[in-house]
Each structure stands twice: as structure tokens, then as C-alpha cells.
Amino acid sequence: AIKKMKGEEKNIPCLPYFTLSLADLTFMDEGNPDLIEVEDTKLINLPKHQLVYRTLKQIKQFQSTKYDLYAREPLHTFLYQMPGLDEKELYSLSLEREPRQVLLRELEAKDKREM
């Protein structure tokens, strides 16, 4: 039953958290040597490359899954009619929310004052 469930899961559309896959790939690359020494011989670190392969295979599988998405009203219209902010406005809001070189306790105190 478990094998059957695993086979079915492969075709279920989902939106993966791609940043996590990128972080995994970074840690795999930086945290494992390309070569390992066995009896005074340098060999390619195959387990490292197998980990990378599995992660890339999973990403490829997500990319090949068909997503049958359709518009749902009134949400679709609401989202497309929302006013957008340009880059300067977004940056200004970002600095307002998280000013540069401010300590965490200062931000927490500011949040308490605003409540």
C-alpha cells in the first residue's frame, strides 16, 4: 500500500518551496568534498553527486507535472484589479518596516508602541 501511495504522490501537482531546494543544493555542494581519499587514492565523492541528482530529479519532476489551474471569481478579478506598487514604493515600505542597522529590541519596542 505504501509503494502505491508513493507512486501516486509523484503525479500530484504541488508548488514546491524552491528556495529550500536551492539551500539544500548549496549545503550539499559546500558541505561535502568533491573528492574523497580512500587508501591514498582520491576518488569522486559519488554519494554527494547522488544527493544532488535526487534533488535535481525532484525539481525536474515538479516542473513536468501538469497544473490544471482555472480562475475562480471573484478572487481572480480582485487580484488582477489590485493596485500595484512600484519598486521605490516597495523599497520605502521595506525600510519603514525593517530600518537598516536597527536592533531587534528597537523594532519590537516600535511594534508595541503601534499596537
Biopython code that builds the backbone (N, CA, C, O; Angstrom):
import numpy as np
from Bio.PDB.StructureBuilder import StructureBuilder

atoms = [
    (1, "ALA", "N", (0.826, -1.195, 0.000)),
    (1, "ALA", "CA", (0.000, 0.000, 0.000)),
    (1, "ALA", "C", (0.866, 1.254, 0.000)),
    (1, "ALA", "O", (0.537, 2.239, -0.660)),
    (2, "ILE", "N", (1.973, 1.217, 0.740)),
    (2, "ILE", "CA", (2.847, 2.392, 0.820)),
    (2, "ILE", "C", (3.501, 2.656, -0.534)),
    (2, "ILE", "O", (3.613, 3.808, -0.952)),
    (3, "LYS", "N", (3.935, 1.591, -1.225)),
    (3, "LYS", "CA", (4.547, 1.773, -2.542)),
    (3, "LYS", "C", (3.548, 2.400, -3.505)),
    (3, "LYS", "O", (3.911, 3.255, -4.313)),
    (4, "LYS", "N", (2.287, 1.974, -3.420)),
    (4, "LYS", "CA", (1.257, 2.521, -4.292)),
    (4, "LYS", "C", (1.049, 3.998, -4.000)),
    (4, "LYS", "O", (0.918, 4.798, -4.927)),
    (5, "MET", "N", (1.016, 4.375, -2.709)),
    (5, "MET", "CA", (0.841, 5.775, -2.335)),
    (5, "MET", "C", (2.014, 6.616, -2.830)),
    (5, "MET", "O", (1.813, 7.726, -3.322)),
    (6, "LYS", "N", (3.227, 6.103, -2.705)),
    (6, "LYS", "CA", (4.393, 6.848, -3.160)),
    (6, "LYS", "C", (4.328, 7.080, -4.669)),
    (6, "LYS", "O", (4.671, 8.162, -5.147)),
    (7, "GLY", "N", (3.893, 6.074, -5.413)),
    (7, "GLY", "CA", (3.765, 6.212, -6.858)),
    (7, "GLY", "C", (2.720, 7.240, -7.234)),
    (7, "GLY", "O", (2.896, 7.972, -8.208)),
    (8, "GLU", "N", (1.639, 7.307, -6.484)),
    (8, "GLU", "CA", (0.583, 8.280, -6.763)),
    (8, "GLU", "C", (1.026, 9.688, -6.415)),
    (8, "GLU", "O", (0.663, 10.638, -7.109)),
    (9, "GLU", "N", (1.804, 9.838, -5.353)),
    (9, "GLU", "CA", (2.248, 11.157, -4.927)),
    (9, "GLU", "C", (3.087, 11.844, -5.990)),
    (9, "GLU", "O", (3.103, 13.073, -6.064)),
    (10, "LYS", "N", (3.779, 11.080, -6.806)),
    (10, "LYS", "CA", (4.663, 11.673, -7.801)),
    (10, "LYS", "C", (3.911, 12.489, -8.834)),
    (10, "LYS", "O", (4.490, 13.385, -9.448)),
    (11, "ASN", "N", (2.647, 12.201, -9.038)),
    (11, "ASN", "CA", (1.884, 12.905, -10.062)),
    (11, "ASN", "C", (0.950, 13.965, -9.502)),
    (11, "ASN", "O", (0.182, 14.569, -10.249)),
    (12, "ILE", "N", (1.007, 14.197, -8.202)),
    (12, "ILE", "CA", (0.129, 15.187, -7.596)),
    (12, "ILE", "C", (0.730, 16.569, -7.810)),
    (12, "ILE", "O", (1.867, 16.807, -7.403)),
    (13, "PRO", "N", (0.006, 17.480, -8.432)),
    (13, "PRO", "CA", (0.545, 18.829, -8.612)),
    (13, "PRO", "C", (0.745, 19.520, -7.263)),
    (13, "PRO", "O", (-0.108, 19.433, -6.380)),
    (14, "CYS", "N", (1.841, 20.184, -7.118)),
    (14, "CYS", "CA", (2.087, 20.967, -5.916)),
    (14, "CYS", "C", (3.053, 22.086, -6.261)),
    (14, "CYS", "O", (3.731, 22.042, -7.287)),
    (15, "LEU", "N", (3.109, 23.076, -5.407)),
    (15, "LEU", "CA", (4.027, 24.189, -5.596)),
    (15, "LEU", "C", (5.149, 24.031, -4.576)),
    (15, "LEU", "O", (4.962, 24.338, -3.399)),
    (16, "PRO", "N", (6.298, 23.560, -5.012)),
    (16, "PRO", "CA", (7.389, 23.338, -4.069)),
    (16, "PRO", "C", (7.991, 24.653, -3.596)),
    (16, "PRO", "O", (7.938, 25.666, -4.293)),
    (17, "TYR", "N", (8.554, 24.616, -2.421)),
    (17, "TYR", "CA", (9.263, 25.769, -1.891)),
    (17, "TYR", "C", (10.671, 25.712, -2.462)),
    (17, "TYR", "O", (11.572, 25.107, -1.880)),
    (18, "PHE", "N", (10.844, 26.359, -3.621)),
    (18, "PHE", "CA", (12.066, 26.234, -4.409)),
    (18, "PHE", "C", (13.299, 26.713, -3.652)),
    (18, "PHE", "O", (14.391, 26.177, -3.844)),
    (19, "THR", "N", (13.136, 27.713, -2.798)),
    (19, "THR", "CA", (14.263, 28.239, -2.034)),
    (19, "THR", "C", (14.878, 27.155, -1.166)),
    (19, "THR", "O", (16.093, 27.134, -0.970)),
    (20, "LEU", "N", (14.062, 26.265, -0.648)),
    (20, "LEU", "CA", (14.569, 25.171, 0.171)),
    (20, "LEU", "C", (15.443, 24.235, -0.658)),
    (20, "LEU", "O", (16.485, 23.779, -0.186)),
    (21, "SER", "N", (15.028, 23.950, -1.878)),
    (21, "SER", "CA", (15.836, 23.107, -2.761)),
    (21, "SER", "C", (17.176, 23.767, -3.074)),
    (21, "SER", "O", (18.209, 23.099, -3.103)),
    (22, "LEU", "N", (17.155, 25.073, -3.306)),
    (22, "LEU", "CA", (18.405, 25.790, -3.572)),
    (22, "LEU", "C", (19.321, 25.766, -2.361)),
    (22, "LEU", "O", (20.533, 25.598, -2.500)),
    (23, "ALA", "N", (18.754, 25.931, -1.178)),
    (23, "ALA", "CA", (19.559, 25.865, 0.043)),
    (23, "ALA", "C", (20.146, 24.467, 0.217)),
    (23, "ALA", "O", (21.313, 24.320, 0.581)),
    (24, "ASP", "N", (19.333, 23.440, -0.043)),
    (24, "ASP", "CA", (19.832, 22.054, 0.041)),
    (24, "ASP", "C", (21.000, 21.841, -0.910)),
    (24, "ASP", "O", (22.019, 21.266, -0.530)),
    (25, "LEU", "N", (20.851, 22.306, -2.147)),
    (25, "LEU", "CA", (21.924, 22.141, -3.132)),
    (25, "LEU", "C", (23.193, 22.875, -2.699)),
    (25, "LEU", "O", (24.300, 22.372, -2.889)),
    (26, "THR", "N", (23.032, 24.048, -2.125)),
    (26, "THR", "CA", (24.189, 24.804, -1.643)),
    (26, "THR", "C", (24.901, 24.049, -0.538)),
    (26, "THR", "O", (26.126, 23.926, -0.558)),
    (27, "PHE", "N", (24.142, 23.537, 0.433)),
    (27, "PHE", "CA", (24.755, 22.795, 1.532)),
    (27, "PHE", "C", (25.394, 21.500, 1.044)),
    (27, "PHE", "O", (26.451, 21.104, 1.537)),
    (28, "MET", "N", (24.767, 20.847, 0.089)),
    (28, "MET", "CA", (25.353, 19.620, -0.466)),
    (28, "MET", "C", (26.689, 19.919, -1.122)),
    (28, "MET", "O", (27.653, 19.170, -0.961)),
    (29, "ASP", "N", (26.741, 21.023, -1.866)),
    (29, "ASP", "CA", (27.963, 21.374, -2.589)),
    (29, "ASP", "C", (29.061, 21.834, -1.640)),
    (29, "ASP", "O", (30.199, 21.372, -1.725)),
    (30, "GLU", "N", (28.715, 22.743, -0.741)),
    (30, "GLU", "CA", (29.728, 23.318, 0.130)),
    (30, "GLU", "C", (30.078, 22.431, 1.320)),
    (30, "GLU", "O", (31.177, 22.526, 1.867)),
    (31, "GLY", "N", (29.149, 21.573, 1.719)),
    (31, "GLY", "CA", (29.374, 20.754, 2.905)),
    (31, "GLY", "C", (30.002, 19.406, 2.636)),
    (31, "GLY", "O", (30.336, 18.685, 3.576)),
    (32, "ASN", "N", (30.169, 19.052, 1.392)),
    (32, "ASN", "CA", (30.743, 17.754, 1.040)),
    (32, "ASN", "C", (31.872, 17.947, 0.043)),
    (32, "ASN", "O", (31.742, 18.719, -0.907)),
    (33, "PRO", "N", (32.971, 17.254, 0.256)),
    (33, "PRO", "CA", (34.088, 17.413, -0.683)),
    (33, "PRO", "C", (33.771, 16.760, -2.029)),
    (33, "PRO", "O", (33.009, 15.796, -2.098)),
    (34, "ASP", "N", (34.364, 17.295, -3.092)),
    (34, "ASP", "CA", (34.189, 16.705, -4.418)),
    (34, "ASP", "C", (34.928, 15.374, -4.519)),
    (34, "ASP", "O", (34.486, 14.453, -5.207)),
    (35, "LEU", "N", (36.049, 15.289, -3.828)),
    (35, "LEU", "CA", (36.856, 14.073, -3.845)),
    (35, "LEU", "C", (37.025, 13.549, -2.428)),
    (35, "LEU", "O", (37.126, 14.318, -1.472)),
    (36, "ILE", "N", (37.054, 12.231, -2.309)),
    (36, "ILE", "CA", (37.333, 11.616, -1.016)),
    (36, "ILE", "C", (38.565, 10.731, -1.165)),
    (36, "ILE", "O", (38.836, 10.191, -2.237)),
    (37, "GLU", "N", (39.299, 10.597, -0.072)),
    (37, "GLU", "CA", (40.520, 9.815, -0.120)),
    (37, "GLU", "C", (40.265, 8.436, 0.474)),
    (37, "GLU", "O", (39.834, 8.309, 1.620)),
    (38, "VAL", "N", (40.535, 7.414, -0.315)),
    (38, "VAL", "CA", (40.389, 6.023, 0.118)),
    (38, "VAL", "C", (41.699, 5.317, -0.178)),
    (38, "VAL", "O", (42.102, 5.193, -1.335)),
    (39, "GLU", "N", (42.359, 4.858, 0.869)),
    (39, "GLU", "CA", (43.633, 4.154, 0.732)),
    (39, "GLU", "C", (44.610, 4.921, -0.153)),
    (39, "GLU", "O", (45.122, 4.384, -1.136)),
    (40, "ASP", "N", (44.862, 6.169, 0.198)),
    (40, "ASP", "CA", (45.802, 7.037, -0.514)),
    (40, "ASP", "C", (45.435, 7.279, -1.983)),
    (40, "ASP", "O", (46.294, 7.638, -2.788)),
    (41, "THR", "N", (44.154, 7.081, -2.331)),
    (41, "THR", "CA", (43.678, 7.341, -3.690)),
    (41, "THR", "C", (42.510, 8.312, -3.606)),
    (41, "THR", "O", (41.595, 8.129, -2.804)),
    (42, "LYS", "N", (42.549, 9.330, -4.429)),
    (42, "LYS", "CA", (41.440, 10.283, -4.458)),
    (42, "LYS", "C", (40.381, 9.795, -5.434)),
    (42, "LYS", "O", (40.651, 9.538, -6.607)),
    (43, "LEU", "N", (39.163, 9.677, -4.908)),
    (43, "LEU", "CA", (38.034, 9.205, -5.709)),
    (43, "LEU", "C", (36.935, 10.267, -5.725)),
    (43, "LEU", "O", (36.834, 11.090, -4.816)),
    (44, "ILE", "N", (36.127, 10.232, -6.760)),
    (44, "ILE", "CA", (34.980, 11.134, -6.846)),
    (44, "ILE", "C", (33.995, 10.758, -5.741)),
    (44, "ILE", "O", (33.704, 9.579, -5.537)),
    (45, "ASN", "N", (33.494, 11.746, -5.043)),
    (45, "ASN", "CA", (32.541, 11.537, -3.949)),
    (45, "ASN", "C", (31.153, 11.262, -4.536)),
    (45, "ASN", "O", (30.341, 12.178, -4.666)),
    (46, "LEU", "N", (30.887, 10.014, -4.887)),
    (46, "LEU", "CA", (29.613, 9.649, -5.517)),
    (46, "LEU", "C", (28.393, 9.909, -4.638)),
    (46, "LEU", "O", (27.371, 10.352, -5.162)),
    (47, "PRO", "N", (28.445, 9.657, -3.321)),
    (47, "PRO", "CA", (27.258, 9.965, -2.510)),
    (47, "PRO", "C", (26.834, 11.434, -2.590)),
    (47, "PRO", "O", (25.642, 11.741, -2.572)),
    (48, "LYS", "N", (27.805, 12.331, -2.678)),
    (48, "LYS", "CA", (27.489, 13.756, -2.827)),
    (48, "LYS", "C", (26.732, 13.985, -4.130)),
    (48, "LYS", "O", (25.708, 14.667, -4.149)),
    (49, "HIS", "N", (27.232, 13.423, -5.201)),
    (49, "HIS", "CA", (26.601, 13.629, -6.508)),
    (49, "HIS", "C", (25.243, 12.938, -6.594)),
    (49, "HIS", "O", (24.363, 13.397, -7.322)),
    (50, "GLN", "N", (25.065, 11.843, -5.863)),
    (50, "GLN", "CA", (23.754, 11.191, -5.822)),
    (50, "GLN", "C", (22.734, 12.067, -5.111)),
    (50, "GLN", "O", (21.580, 12.144, -5.533)),
    (51, "LEU", "N", (23.154, 12.734, -4.025)),
    (51, "LEU", "CA", (22.256, 13.660, -3.324)),
    (51, "LEU", "C", (21.831, 14.798, -4.240)),
    (51, "LEU", "O", (20.655, 15.157, -4.294)),
    (52, "VAL", "N", (22.793, 15.361, -4.956)),
    (52, "VAL", "CA", (22.500, 16.455, -5.889)),
    (52, "VAL", "C", (21.550, 15.962, -6.982)),
    (52, "VAL", "O", (20.591, 16.649, -7.334)),
    (53, "TYR", "N", (21.822, 14.774, -7.511)),
    (53, "TYR", "CA", (20.977, 14.205, -8.567)),
    (53, "TYR", "C", (19.541, 14.037, -8.086)),
    (53, "TYR", "O", (18.605, 14.390, -8.803)),
    (54, "ARG", "N", (19.354, 13.498, -6.871)),
    (54, "ARG", "CA", (17.996, 13.284, -6.350)),
    (54, "ARG", "C", (17.240, 14.605, -6.227)),
    (54, "ARG", "O", (16.056, 14.684, -6.554)),
    (55, "THR", "N", (17.927, 15.630, -5.758)),
    (55, "THR", "CA", (17.280, 16.931, -5.606)),
    (55, "THR", "C", (16.908, 17.515, -6.966)),
    (55, "THR", "O", (15.801, 18.023, -7.143)),
    (56, "LEU", "N", (17.828, 17.444, -7.926)),
    (56, "LEU", "CA", (17.539, 17.960, -9.270)),
    (56, "LEU", "C", (16.430, 17.152, -9.950)),
    (56, "LEU", "O", (15.604, 17.710, -10.672)),
    (57, "LYS", "N", (16.417, 15.853, -9.718)),
    (57, "LYS", "CA", (15.359, 14.998, -10.286)),
    (57, "LYS", "C", (13.998, 15.401, -9.728)),
    (57, "LYS", "O", (13.005, 15.439, -10.455)),
    (58, "GLN", "N", (13.962, 15.704, -8.428)),
    (58, "GLN", "CA", (12.710, 16.120, -7.801)),
    (58, "GLN", "C", (12.235, 17.458, -8.383)),
    (58, "GLN", "O", (11.047, 17.629, -8.654)),
    (59, "ILE", "N", (13.150, 18.390, -8.570)),
    (59, "ILE", "CA", (12.796, 19.678, -9.163)),
    (59, "ILE", "C", (12.264, 19.471, -10.575)),
    (59, "ILE", "O", (11.247, 20.056, -10.948)),
    (60, "LYS", "N", (12.940, 18.646, -11.358)),
    (60, "LYS", "CA", (12.516, 18.352, -12.731)),
    (60, "LYS", "C", (11.119, 17.728, -12.741)),
    (60, "LYS", "O", (10.300, 18.033, -13.608)),
    (61, "GLN", "N", (10.858, 16.856, -11.772)),
    (61, "GLN", "CA", (9.551, 16.215, -11.677)),
    (61, "GLN", "C", (8.460, 17.253, -11.394)),
    (61, "GLN", "O", (7.375, 17.185, -11.972)),
    (62, "PHE", "N", (8.743, 18.204, -10.515)),
    (62, "PHE", "CA", (7.773, 19.265, -10.245)),
    (62, "PHE", "C", (7.507, 20.091, -11.496)),
    (62, "PHE", "O", (6.377, 20.515, -11.736)),
    (63, "GLN", "N", (8.547, 20.319, -12.291)),
    (63, "GLN", "CA", (8.404, 21.119, -13.496)),
    (63, "GLN", "C", (7.603, 20.396, -14.574)),
    (63, "GLN", "O", (6.968, 21.046, -15.404)),
    (64, "SER", "N", (7.620, 19.088, -14.579)),
    (64, "SER", "CA", (6.945, 18.343, -15.637)),
    (64, "SER", "C", (5.486, 18.005, -15.302)),
    (64, "SER", "O", (4.754, 17.518, -16.164)),
    (65, "THR", "N", (5.061, 18.260, -14.064)),
    (65, "THR", "CA", (3.690, 17.962, -13.664)),
    (65, "THR", "C", (2.756, 19.017, -14.239)),
    (65, "THR", "O", (3.047, 20.212, -14.188)),
    (66, "LYS", "N", (1.636, 18.568, -14.782)),
    (66, "LYS", "CA", (0.667, 19.491, -15.380)),
    (66, "LYS", "C", (-0.214, 20.076, -14.286)),
    (66, "LYS", "O", (-0.740, 19.362, -13.431)),
    (67, "TYR", "N", (-0.358, 21.375, -14.337)),
    (67, "TYR", "CA", (-1.193, 22.080, -13.369)),
    (67, "TYR", "C", (-2.441, 22.585, -14.077)),
    (67, "TYR", "O", (-2.354, 23.460, -14.939)),
    (68, "ASP", "N", (-3.589, 22.049, -13.725)),
    (68, "ASP", "CA", (-4.854, 22.491, -14.300)),
    (68, "ASP", "C", (-5.438, 23.575, -13.398)),
    (68, "ASP", "O", (-6.263, 23.302, -12.526)),
    (69, "LEU", "N", (-5.001, 24.786, -13.622)),
    (69, "LEU", "CA", (-5.468, 25.905, -12.817)),
    (69, "LEU", "C", (-6.519, 26.676, -13.596)),
    (69, "LEU", "O", (-6.421, 26.822, -14.815)),
    (70, "TYR", "N", (-7.502, 27.156, -12.900)),
    (70, "TYR", "CA", (-8.547, 27.934, -13.540)),
    (70, "TYR", "C", (-8.915, 29.110, -12.634)),
    (70, "TYR", "O", (-8.722, 29.054, -11.419)),
    (71, "ALA", "N", (-9.436, 30.153, -13.225)),
    (71, "ALA", "CA", (-9.795, 31.356, -12.481)),
    (71, "ALA", "C", (-11.032, 31.105, -11.640)),
    (71, "ALA", "O", (-11.997, 30.492, -12.095)),
    (72, "ARG", "N", (-10.989, 31.585, -10.414)),
    (72, "ARG", "CA", (-12.146, 31.488, -9.518)),
    (72, "ARG", "C", (-12.590, 32.901, -9.183)),
    (72, "ARG", "O", (-11.853, 33.681, -8.579)),
    (73, "GLU", "N", (-13.775, 33.200, -9.578)),
    (73, "GLU", "CA", (-14.333, 34.528, -9.300)),
    (73, "GLU", "C", (-14.961, 34.526, -7.914)),
    (73, "GLU", "O", (-15.467, 33.490, -7.483)),
    (74, "PRO", "N", (-14.948, 35.615, -7.221)),
    (74, "PRO", "CA", (-14.460, 36.957, -7.539)),
    (74, "PRO", "C", (-12.971, 37.151, -7.202)),
    (74, "PRO", "O", (-12.435, 38.239, -7.411)),
    (75, "LEU", "N", (-12.313, 36.134, -6.694)),
    (75, "LEU", "CA", (-10.913, 36.265, -6.302)),
    (75, "LEU", "C", (-10.021, 36.662, -7.476)),
    (75, "LEU", "O", (-9.154, 37.524, -7.327)),
    (76, "HIS", "N", (-10.221, 36.049, -8.632)),
    (76, "HIS", "CA", (-9.407, 36.343, -9.809)),
    (76, "HIS", "C", (-9.479, 37.821, -10.172)),
    (76, "HIS", "O", (-8.450, 38.468, -10.363)),
    (77, "THR", "N", (-10.675, 38.346, -10.264)),
    (77, "THR", "CA", (-10.861, 39.748, -10.614)),
    (77, "THR", "C", (-10.265, 40.653, -9.545)),
    (77, "THR", "O", (-9.617, 41.650, -9.864)),
    (78, "PHE", "N", (-10.480, 40.314, -8.288)),
    (78, "PHE", "CA", (-9.934, 41.118, -7.188)),
    (78, "PHE", "C", (-8.417, 41.207, -7.272)),
    (78, "PHE", "O", (-7.858, 42.296, -7.141)),
    (79, "LEU", "N", (-7.745, 40.090, -7.486)),
    (79, "LEU", "CA", (-6.281, 40.082, -7.533)),
    (79, "LEU", "C", (-5.740, 40.844, -8.733)),
    (79, "LEU", "O", (-4.728, 41.535, -8.618)),
    (80, "TYR", "N", (-6.391, 40.731, -9.871)),
    (80, "TYR", "CA", (-5.914, 41.416, -11.068)),
    (80, "TYR", "C", (-6.232, 42.906, -11.068)),
    (80, "TYR", "O", (-5.596, 43.671, -11.794)),
    (81, "GLN", "N", (-7.196, 43.325, -10.276)),
    (81, "GLN", "CA", (-7.542, 44.742, -10.227)),
    (81, "GLN", "C", (-6.860, 45.466, -9.067)),
    (81, "GLN", "O", (-7.028, 46.675, -8.909)),
    (82, "MET", "N", (-6.102, 44.746, -8.265)),
    (82, "MET", "CA", (-5.401, 45.379, -7.144)),
    (82, "MET", "C", (-4.356, 46.345, -7.670)),
    (82, "MET", "O", (-3.651, 46.047, -8.635)),
    (83, "PRO", "N", (-4.260, 47.491, -7.040)),
    (83, "PRO", "CA", (-3.208, 48.414, -7.473)),
    (83, "PRO", "C", (-1.841, 47.857, -7.091)),
    (83, "PRO", "O", (-1.680, 47.267, -6.022)),
    (84, "GLY", "N", (-0.882, 48.042, -7.947)),
    (84, "GLY", "CA", (0.462, 47.575, -7.676)),
    (84, "GLY", "C", (1.350, 48.704, -7.202)),
    (84, "GLY", "O", (1.055, 49.877, -7.431)),
    (85, "LEU", "N", (2.428, 48.352, -6.548)),
    (85, "LEU", "CA", (3.391, 49.340, -6.090)),
    (85, "LEU", "C", (4.644, 49.230, -6.937)),
    (85, "LEU", "O", (5.057, 48.136, -7.321)),
    (86, "ASP", "N", (5.249, 50.385, -7.224)),
    (86, "ASP", "CA", (6.494, 50.322, -7.983)),
    (86, "ASP", "C", (7.663, 50.011, -7.036)),
    (86, "ASP", "O", (7.485, 49.922, -5.821)),
    (87, "GLU", "N", (8.836, 49.850, -7.602)),
    (87, "GLU", "CA", (9.998, 49.414, -6.826)),
    (87, "GLU", "C", (10.358, 50.404, -5.724)),
    (87, "GLU", "O", (10.715, 49.989, -4.621)),
    (88, "LYS", "N", (10.270, 51.707, -6.001)),
    (88, "LYS", "CA", (10.612, 52.722, -4.991)),
    (88, "LYS", "C", (9.656, 52.664, -3.809)),
    (88, "LYS", "O", (10.080, 52.765, -2.657)),
    (89, "GLU", "N", (8.360, 52.501, -4.094)),
    (89, "GLU", "CA", (7.368, 52.407, -3.018)),
    (89, "GLU", "C", (7.594, 51.157, -2.172)),
    (89, "GLU", "O", (7.511, 51.206, -0.945)),
    (90, "LEU", "N", (7.880, 50.037, -2.836)),
    (90, "LEU", "CA", (8.146, 48.801, -2.099)),
    (90, "LEU", "C", (9.390, 48.925, -1.230)),
    (90, "LEU", "O", (9.406, 48.450, -0.094)),
    (91, "TYR", "N", (10.432, 49.562, -1.758)),
    (91, "TYR", "CA", (11.668, 49.744, -1.009)),
    (91, "TYR", "C", (11.424, 50.644, 0.199)),
    (91, "TYR", "O", (11.929, 50.378, 1.289)),
    (92, "SER", "N", (10.647, 51.709, -0.001)),
    (92, "SER", "CA", (10.324, 52.618, 1.095)),
    (92, "SER", "C", (9.563, 51.890, 2.203)),
    (92, "SER", "O", (9.865, 52.058, 3.384)),
    (93, "LEU", "N", (8.585, 51.088, 1.819)),
    (93, "LEU", "CA", (7.832, 50.298, 2.803)),
    (93, "LEU", "C", (8.736, 49.304, 3.523)),
    (93, "LEU", "O", (8.585, 49.076, 4.724)),
    (94, "SER", "N", (9.669, 48.717, 2.792)),
    (94, "SER", "CA", (10.604, 47.775, 3.388)),
    (94, "SER", "C", (11.468, 48.453, 4.450)),
    (94, "SER", "O", (11.664, 47.910, 5.538)),
    (95, "LEU", "N", (11.982, 49.641, 4.129)),
    (95, "LEU", "CA", (12.802, 50.374, 5.097)),
    (95, "LEU", "C", (11.988, 50.837, 6.297)),
    (95, "LEU", "O", (12.490, 50.893, 7.420)),
    (96, "GLU", "N", (10.736, 51.164, 6.048)),
    (96, "GLU", "CA", (9.868, 51.579, 7.144)),
    (96, "GLU", "C", (9.641, 50.417, 8.116)),
    (96, "GLU", "O", (9.645, 50.596, 9.334)),
    (97, "ARG", "N", (9.449, 49.249, 7.559)),
    (97, "ARG", "CA", (9.174, 48.065, 8.393)),
    (97, "ARG", "C", (10.446, 47.517, 9.045)),
    (97, "ARG", "O", (10.424, 47.113, 10.208)),
    (98, "GLU", "N", (11.540, 47.505, 8.306)),
    (98, "GLU", "CA", (12.803, 46.990, 8.818)),
    (98, "GLU", "C", (13.923, 47.966, 8.481)),
    (98, "GLU", "O", (14.657, 47.769, 7.512)),
    (99, "PRO", "N", (14.051, 49.025, 9.288)),
    (99, "PRO", "CA", (15.109, 50.004, 9.021)),
    (99, "PRO", "C", (16.491, 49.359, 9.098)),
    (99, "PRO", "O", (16.701, 48.383, 9.818)),
    (100, "ARG", "N", (17.408, 49.917, 8.353)),
    (100, "ARG", "CA", (18.769, 49.377, 8.358)),
    (100, "ARG", "C", (19.454, 49.701, 9.675)),
    (100, "ARG", "O", (19.215, 50.752, 10.270)),
    (101, "GLN", "N", (20.305, 48.792, 10.123)),
    (101, "GLN", "CA", (21.128, 48.942, 11.318)),
    (101, "GLN", "C", (20.309, 49.292, 12.550)),
    (101, "GLN", "O", (20.699, 50.152, 13.339)),
    (102, "VAL", "N", (19.182, 48.630, 12.711)),
    (102, "VAL", "CA", (18.352, 48.809, 13.890)),
    (102, "VAL", "C", (18.345, 47.492, 14.644)),
    (102, "VAL", "O", (18.235, 46.423, 14.045)),
    (103, "LEU", "N", (18.464, 47.577, 15.962)),
    (103, "LEU", "CA", (18.471, 46.376, 16.782)),
    (103, "LEU", "C", (17.072, 45.781, 16.883)),
    (103, "LEU", "O", (16.075, 46.494, 16.774)),
    (104, "LEU", "N", (17.008, 44.472, 17.092)),
    (104, "LEU", "CA", (15.733, 43.770, 17.184)),
    (104, "LEU", "C", (14.873, 44.348, 18.299)),
    (104, "LEU", "O", (13.667, 44.515, 18.121)),
    (105, "ARG", "N", (15.473, 44.657, 19.445)),
    (105, "ARG", "CA", (14.669, 45.177, 20.558)),
    (105, "ARG", "C", (14.049, 46.534, 20.218)),
    (105, "ARG", "O", (12.972, 46.862, 20.714)),
    (106, "GLU", "N", (14.721, 47.323, 19.376)),
    (106, "GLU", "CA", (14.151, 48.607, 18.950)),
    (106, "GLU", "C", (12.930, 48.380, 18.063)),
    (106, "GLU", "O", (11.931, 49.091, 18.174)),
    (107, "LEU", "N", (13.020, 47.373, 17.173)),
    (107, "LEU", "CA", (11.863, 47.049, 16.321)),
    (107, "LEU", "C", (10.699, 46.537, 17.157)),
    (107, "LEU", "O", (9.550, 46.911, 16.922)),
    (108, "GLU", "N", (10.993, 45.681, 18.136)),
    (108, "GLU", "CA", (9.935, 45.149, 18.997)),
    (108, "GLU", "C", (9.279, 46.262, 19.800)),
    (108, "GLU", "O", (8.060, 46.257, 19.971)),
    (109, "ALA", "N", (10.069, 47.225, 20.300)),
    (109, "ALA", "CA", (9.521, 48.361, 21.047)),
    (109, "ALA", "C", (8.632, 49.202, 20.141)),
    (109, "ALA", "O", (7.580, 49.671, 20.574)),
    (110, "LYS", "N", (9.040, 49.399, 18.892)),
    (110, "LYS", "CA", (8.249, 50.165, 17.936)),
    (110, "LYS", "C", (6.915, 49.473, 17.672)),
    (110, "LYS", "O", (5.874, 50.126, 17.605)),
    (111, "ASP", "N", (6.949, 48.121, 17.517)),
    (111, "ASP", "CA", (5.722, 47.361, 17.287)),
    (111, "ASP", "C", (4.772, 47.498, 18.464)),
    (111, "ASP", "O", (3.563, 47.623, 18.271)),
    (112, "LYS", "N", (5.307, 47.475, 19.690)),
    (112, "LYS", "CA", (4.453, 47.598, 20.883)),
    (112, "LYS", "C", (3.807, 48.973, 20.963)),
    (112, "LYS", "O", (2.654, 49.099, 21.377)),
    (113, "ARG", "N", (4.556, 50.013, 20.563)),
    (113, "ARG", "CA", (4.004, 51.367, 20.578)),
    (113, "ARG", "C", (2.862, 51.521, 19.570)),
    (113, "ARG", "O", (1.900, 52.250, 19.813)),
    (114, "GLU", "N", (2.985, 50.814, 18.420)),
    (114, "GLU", "CA", (1.973, 50.944, 17.371)),
    (114, "GLU", "C", (0.694, 50.188, 17.709)),
    (114, "GLU", "O", (-0.351, 50.461, 17.118)),
    (115, "MET", "N", (0.752, 49.256, 18.637)),
    (115, "MET", "CA", (-0.438, 48.467, 18.978)),
    (115, "MET", "C", (-1.363, 49.204, 19.899)),
    (115, "MET", "O", (-2.408, 48.675, 20.278)),
]
sb = StructureBuilder()
sb.init_structure("model")
sb.init_model(0)
sb.init_chain("A")
sb.init_seg("    ")
for serial, (resi, resn, name, xyz) in enumerate(atoms, 1):
    if name == "N":
        sb.init_residue(resn, " ", resi, " ")
    sb.init_atom(name, np.array(xyz, "f"), 0.0, 1.0, " ", f" {name:<3s}", serial, name[0])
structure = sb.get_structure()
